[in-house]
Amino acid sequence: MAKRRILILDDDAAIGQTIQWIAESLGFEAEFVTRPEEFFTKLVEMNPEIITIDLVMPTLDGVEIMRLLAERKSKAKIVISSGMGTRVLDAAQRSATEHGLSIAGVISKPISKEHFERSLAKEASAISRRRQR
């Protein structure tokens, strides 16, 4: 059976690598990138089922990334991460949903390993069920 795939975009290498490690420990094929240009290249190469996006990045913010994903009609589940307050995270989630994206979760930074593992495990189970149909 093919591995579940996750693509991680975060400008903080330590956080991105931590998310990658957690995802790989749950059996995901995980790729981590720090720049939007790399992200869109990997998106085409990988066709991930799940994408994690940091909202605050230096060149192109996560909201703009999600808008571009919506234009591309991405079917991937999105996990939004940020150190911003809950109001900002909630607004980003609403915006993504309004643009037709499917949100798998919202994770506040610093990331709780347990919370992120629960979110990924839930999505991994859903991916497996979809593949069995």
VEXKOL-522245 format. One record per residue: residue number from 1; residue in three letters; x, z, y of N, C-alpha, C, O in turn. Coordinates in steps of 0.2 Angstrom, whole numbers. Atoms other than C-alpha are relative to their C-alpha. Last residue first. Layout:
N
{node NUM, ALA, {X, Z, Y}, {X, Z, Y}, {X, Z, Y}, {X, Z, Y}} ...
// end
This chain:
133
{node 133, ARG, {7, 4, 0}, {-67, -6, 11}, {1, -7, -2}, {-3, -11, -2}} {node 132, GLN, {3, 0, 7}, {-51, 4, 5}, {-6, -4, 0}, {-9, -6, -5}} {node 131, ARG, {-4, 5, 4}, {-41, -1, 21}, {-4, -1, -7}, {-3, -6, -10}} {node 130, ARG, {1, 7, -2}, {-54, 7, 32}, {3, -5, -4}, {0, -10, -6}} {node 129, ARG, {7, 2, 2}, {-54, 23, 22}, {-1, -7, 2}, {-4, -11, -2}} {node 128, SER, {1, 1, 7}, {-35, 23, 24}, {-7, -1, -3}, {-7, -6, -7}} {node 127, ILE, {-3, 6, 2}, {-35, 21, 42}, {-1, -2, -7}, {-2, -7, -9}} {node 126, ALA, {5, 5, -2}, {-48, 35, 44}, {3, -7, -1}, {-1, -11, -3}} {node 125, SER, {5, 0, 5}, {-36, 47, 34}, {-6, -6, 2}, {-8, -9, -3}} {node 124, ALA, {-2, 3, 6}, {-22, 42, 45}, {-5, 0, -5}, {-5, -5, -9}} {node 123, GLU, {0, 7, -1}, {-32, 45, 61}, {3, -3, -7}, {0, -9, -8}} {node 122, LYS, {7, 2, 0}, {-36, 63, 55}, {0, -8, 1}, {-4, -11, -3}} {node 121, ALA, {3, 0, 7}, {-18, 66, 50}, {-7, -2, 0}, {-9, -6, -5}} {node 120, LEU, {-3, 6, 4}, {-12, 59, 67}, {-3, 1, -7}, {-5, -5, -10}} {node 119, SER, {2, 7, -3}, {-23, 71, 77}, {2, -6, -4}, {-2, -10, -6}} {node 118, ARG, {7, 0, 2}, {-19, 86, 66}, {-3, -6, 2}, {-7, -9, -2}} {node 117, GLU, {0, 2, 7}, {0, 82, 67}, {-8, 0, -2}, {-9, -4, -6}} {node 116, PHE, {-1, 7, 1}, {-2, 81, 86}, {0, -2, -7}, {-3, -7, -9}} {node 115, HIS, {5, 4, -2}, {-10, 98, 87}, {1, -7, -1}, {-4, -11, -3}} {node 114, GLU, {6, -1, 4}, {2, 106, 76}, {-6, -4, 2}, {-9, -7, -2}} {node 113, LYS, {-1, 3, 6}, {17, 99, 85}, {-6, 0, -5}, {-8, -5, -7}} {node 112, SER, {0, -5, 5}, {11, 105, 102}, {0, -4, -7}, {-4, -9, -8}} {node 111, ILE, {4, 1, 6}, {17, 93, 115}, {0, 5, -5}, {5, 8, -7}} {node 110, PRO, {-4, 1, 6}, {23, 100, 131}, {-4, -1, -6}, {-9, 2, -7}} {node 109, LYS, {-7, -2, 1}, {14, 90, 137}, {1, 7, 3}, {-2, 8, 8}} {node 108, SER, {-3, -3, -6}, {-5, 88, 135}, {7, 1, -2}, {9, 4, -8}} {node 107, ILE, {-5, -5, 1}, {-11, 77, 121}, {3, 2, 6}, {6, -2, 10}} {node 106, VAL, {-3, -1, -6}, {-27, 66, 122}, {4, 6, -1}, {2, 12, -3}} {node 105, GLY, {-2, -7, -2}, {-34, 59, 106}, {3, 0, 7}, {6, -5, 10}} {node 104, ALA, {-1, -4, 6}, {-39, 44, 96}, {1, 7, 2}, {0, 12, -2}} {node 103, ILE, {-4, -6, -1}, {-46, 34, 111}, {0, 4, -6}, {-5, 7, -8}} {node 102, SER, {2, -6, 4}, {-53, 17, 107}, {5, 6, 1}, {11, 5, -1}} {node 101, LEU, {-5, -2, 5}, {-51, 4, 121}, {-3, 6, -4}, {-7, 10, -1}} {node 100, GLY, {1, 2, 7}, {-66, -5, 129}, {5, 2, -5}, {5, 0, -11}} {node 99, HIS, {-3, 7, 1}, {-61, -4, 147}, {0, -2, -7}, {3, -8, -9}} {node 98, GLU, {4, 5, -4}, {-74, 10, 150}, {3, -7, -1}, {0, -12, 0}} {node 97, THR, {6, 1, 4}, {-65, 20, 136}, {-4, -6, 3}, {-7, -10, 0}} {node 96, ALA, {-2, 4, 6}, {-48, 18, 144}, {-6, -2, -4}, {-7, -8, -6}} {node 95, SER, {-2, 6, -2}, {-55, 24, 161}, {1, -5, -6}, {-1, -11, -6}} {node 94, ARG, {7, 3, -2}, {-64, 39, 153}, {2, -8, 2}, {-2, -12, 0}} {node 93, GLN, {3, 1, 6}, {-47, 44, 144}, {-7, -4, 2}, {-9, -9, -1}} {node 92, ALA, {-4, 5, 4}, {-37, 42, 160}, {-4, -2, -6}, {-5, -8, -8}} {node 91, ALA, {1, 7, -4}, {-50, 52, 170}, {3, -6, -4}, {0, -11, -4}} {node 90, ASP, {7, 2, 1}, {-49, 66, 156}, {-2, -7, 4}, {-5, -11, 1}} {node 89, LEU, {0, 2, 7}, {-30, 66, 157}, {-7, -2, -2}, {-9, -7, -5}} {node 88, VAL, {-3, 7, 0}, {-30, 67, 176}, {-1, -3, -7}, {-2, -9, -8}} {node 87, ARG, {4, 4, -4}, {-43, 82, 176}, {3, -8, -1}, {-1, -12, -1}} {node 86, THR, {5, 3, 5}, {-33, 90, 161}, {-5, -5, 4}, {-8, -9, 1}} {node 85, GLY, {6, -5, 1}, {-18, 92, 172}, {-5, -4, -4}, {-5, -10, -5}} {node 84, MET, {5, 0, -5}, {-3, 80, 171}, {-5, 5, -2}, {-6, 7, -8}} {node 83, GLY, {-1, -6, -3}, {11, 83, 158}, {-5, 2, 6}, {-5, 7, 9}} {node 82, SER, {-2, -1, -7}, {5, 68, 149}, {1, 7, 2}, {-3, 11, -2}} {node 81, SER, {-4, -6, -1}, {0, 60, 133}, {2, 1, 7}, {4, -4, 10}} {node 80, ILE, {-3, -1, -7}, {-14, 48, 129}, {4, 6, 0}, {2, 11, -2}} {node 79, VAL, {-1, -7, -1}, {-17, 43, 110}, {4, 1, 7}, {9, -2, 8}} {node 78, ILE, {-5, -2, -5}, {-24, 26, 108}, {0, 8, 1}, {-5, 11, 1}} {node 77, LYS, {2, -7, -3}, {-32, 19, 93}, {5, 2, 5}, {11, 1, 3}} {node 76, ALA, {-3, -7, 1}, {-27, 1, 91}, {-3, 6, 3}, {-6, 5, 8}} {node 75, LYS, {4, -4, 5}, {-40, -13, 92}, {3, 6, -2}, {0, 10, -5}} {node 74, SER, {-3, -4, 5}, {-31, -21, 107}, {-5, 4, -4}, {-10, 7, -1}} {node 73, LYS, {5, -2, 5}, {-42, -34, 117}, {3, 4, -6}, {2, 3, -12}} {node 72, ARG, {-2, 3, 6}, {-27, -41, 126}, {-5, 1, -6}, {-3, -1, -12}} {node 71, GLU, {0, 7, -1}, {-35, -37, 142}, {2, -4, -6}, {-1, -9, -7}} {node 70, ALA, {7, 2, 0}, {-39, -20, 136}, {0, -7, 1}, {-4, -10, -3}} {node 69, LEU, {2, 0, 7}, {-20, -18, 132}, {-7, -2, -1}, {-9, -5, -6}} {node 68, LEU, {-3, 6, 4}, {-16, -23, 149}, {-2, 0, -7}, {-3, -6, -10}} {node 67, ARG, {4, 6, -2}, {-28, -10, 156}, {3, -6, -3}, {-1, -11, -5}} {node 66, MET, {6, 0, 3}, {-20, 3, 145}, {-4, -6, 2}, {-8, -9, -2}} {node 65, ILE, {-1, 2, 7}, {-3, -1, 151}, {-6, -1, -4}, {-7, -6, -7}} {node 64, GLU, {-1, 8, 0}, {-9, 0, 169}, {1, -3, -7}, {-1, -8, -8}} {node 63, VAL, {7, 3, -1}, {-16, 18, 165}, {1, -8, 1}, {-4, -11, -2}} {node 62, GLY, {4, 1, 6}, {1, 22, 157}, {-7, -3, 1}, {-10, -6, -3}} {node 61, ASP, {3, -6, 3}, {11, 19, 172}, {-5, -2, -6}, {-7, -7, -7}} {node 60, LEU, {6, 2, 1}, {23, 4, 175}, {-4, 6, -3}, {-2, 8, -9}} {node 59, THR, {1, 7, -2}, {40, 7, 182}, {-7, -3, -1}, {-9, -6, 4}} {node 58, PRO, {-3, 3, -6}, {44, 25, 182}, {-2, -7, 2}, {-3, -8, 8}} {node 57, MET, {-6, 4, 1}, {32, 32, 169}, {3, -3, 6}, {-1, -4, 11}} {node 56, VAL, {-5, 0, -6}, {18, 45, 170}, {6, -3, -2}, {10, 0, -6}} {node 55, LEU, {4, 2, -6}, {3, 42, 158}, {5, -2, 5}, {4, -6, 9}} {node 54, ASP, {-1, -5, -6}, {13, 43, 142}, {-3, -3, 6}, {-2, -9, 8}} {node 53, ILE, {-2, 2, -7}, {6, 31, 129}, {1, 6, 4}, {-4, 10, 5}} {node 52, THR, {0, -6, -5}, {4, 34, 110}, {3, -2, 7}, {8, -6, 7}} {node 51, ILE, {-5, 0, -5}, {-2, 19, 100}, {0, 6, 4}, {-6, 9, 6}} {node 50, ILE, {0, -5, -5}, {-11, 19, 83}, {6, -1, 5}, {11, -3, 4}} {node 49, GLU, {7, -3, 0}, {-15, 5, 71}, {-1, 5, 6}, {-7, 6, 8}} {node 48, PRO, {1, -7, 2}, {1, -4, 76}, {-8, 2, 0}, {-12, -1, 3}} {node 47, ASN, {7, -1, 1}, {3, -23, 76}, {-2, 7, -2}, {-5, 7, -8}} {node 46, MET, {3, -5, 5}, {21, -22, 73}, {-7, 0, -1}, {-9, 1, -7}} {node 45, GLU, {-3, 0, 6}, {29, -37, 81}, {-3, 4, -5}, {-3, 3, -11}} {node 44, VAL, {1, 6, 4}, {16, -40, 94}, {4, 0, -7}, {1, -2, -12}} {node 43, LEU, {7, 0, 1}, {16, -22, 100}, {-1, -6, -4}, {-5, -6, -9}} {node 42, LYS, {1, -4, 7}, {35, -21, 98}, {-7, -1, -2}, {-9, -1, -8}} {node 41, THR, {-4, 4, 5}, {37, -35, 112}, {-2, 3, -7}, {-3, 0, -12}} {node 40, PHE, {4, 6, 1}, {24, -26, 123}, {3, -5, -5}, {-1, -8, -9}} {node 39, PHE, {7, -2, 3}, {32, -9, 121}, {-4, -7, -2}, {-6, -7, -7}} {node 38, GLU, {-1, -1, 7}, {50, -16, 125}, {-7, 1, -4}, {-8, -1, -9}} {node 37, GLU, {-2, 7, 2}, {44, -23, 142}, {1, 1, -8}, {-1, -4, -12}} {node 36, PRO, {5, 4, 1}, {35, -6, 145}, {1, -7, -3}, {-2, -10, -7}} {node 35, ARG, {1, 4, -5}, {51, 4, 143}, {-6, -5, -2}, {-7, -7, -7}} {node 34, THR, {0, -3, -6}, {55, 19, 133}, {-2, -4, 6}, {-4, -2, 11}} {node 33, VAL, {-4, 4, -5}, {52, 13, 115}, {-1, 4, 7}, {-6, 8, 8}} {node 32, PHE, {0, -3, -6}, {48, 22, 99}, {4, -4, 5}, {9, -6, 4}} {node 31, GLU, {-5, 3, -5}, {43, 14, 83}, {-1, 4, 6}, {-6, 5, 8}} {node 30, ALA, {0, -1, -7}, {35, 23, 68}, {5, -3, 4}, {11, -3, 2}} {node 29, GLU, {-5, 4, -2}, {30, 18, 50}, {0, 1, 8}, {-5, -1, 11}} {node 28, PHE, {1, 6, -5}, {19, 32, 47}, {6, -3, 0}, {12, 0, 0}} {node 27, GLY, {0, 6, 3}, {20, 44, 32}, {-1, -6, 4}, {-2, -12, 1}} {node 26, LEU, {6, 1, 2}, {16, 61, 40}, {-1, -7, -4}, {-7, -9, -6}} {node 25, SER, {1, -5, 5}, {34, 65, 42}, {-7, 0, -3}, {-8, 3, -8}} {node 24, GLU, {-3, 2, 7}, {36, 48, 50}, {-1, 6, -5}, {-1, 4, -11}} {node 23, ALA, {4, 5, 3}, {23, 53, 63}, {3, -2, -6}, {0, -3, -11}} {node 22, ILE, {6, -2, 3}, {31, 69, 67}, {-4, -5, -4}, {-6, -4, -9}} {node 21, TRP, {-1, -4, 6}, {48, 61, 69}, {-6, 3, -3}, {-7, 3, -10}} {node 20, GLN, {-2, 4, 6}, {42, 48, 80}, {1, 4, -6}, {-1, 2, -11}} {node 19, ILE, {6, 4, 3}, {33, 60, 91}, {1, -4, -6}, {-2, -4, -11}} {node 18, THR, {4, -5, 3}, {49, 70, 93}, {-6, -3, -3}, {-8, -1, -9}} {node 17, GLN, {-3, -1, 7}, {59, 54, 96}, {-4, 6, -4}, {-4, 5, -10}} {node 16, GLY, {1, 6, 5}, {47, 50, 110}, {2, 1, -7}, {-1, -1, -11}} {node 15, ILE, {7, -1, 2}, {48, 68, 117}, {-2, -6, -4}, {-5, -5, -9}} {node 14, ALA, {1, -6, 4}, {67, 68, 118}, {-7, 0, -3}, {-9, 2, -9}} {node 13, ALA, {-3, 1, 7}, {68, 50, 124}, {-1, 6, -4}, {-3, 5, -10}} {node 12, ASP, {-4, -6, 1}, {57, 54, 140}, {2, -1, -8}, {-2, 0, -12}} {node 11, ASP, {-6, 1, -4}, {50, 37, 146}, {5, 6, -2}, {11, 5, 0}} {node 10, ASP, {-2, -6, -5}, {37, 37, 133}, {7, 0, 3}, {11, -2, -1}} {node 9, LEU, {-3, 2, -6}, {29, 23, 123}, {0, 6, 4}, {-5, 9, 6}} {node 8, ILE, {-1, -5, -4}, {26, 26, 104}, {3, -2, 7}, {9, -5, 7}} {node 7, LEU, {-5, 2, -5}, {20, 13, 92}, {-1, 5, 6}, {-6, 7, 8}} {node 6, ILE, {1, -3, -7}, {12, 19, 76}, {5, -2, 5}, {11, -2, 3}} {node 5, ARG, {-5, 1, -5}, {10, 10, 59}, {-2, 3, 7}, {-8, 3, 9}} {node 4, ARG, {4, 0, -6}, {1, 15, 43}, {6, -1, 6}, {11, 2, 5}} {node 3, LYS, {0, -6, -4}, {12, 10, 28}, {-4, -1, 7}, {-5, -6, 9}} {node 2, ALA, {-3, 0, -6}, {6, -4, 17}, {0, 6, 4}, {-5, 10, 4}} {node 1, MET, {4, 0, -6}, {0, 0, 0}, {4, 0, 6}, {10, 3, 6}} 
// end
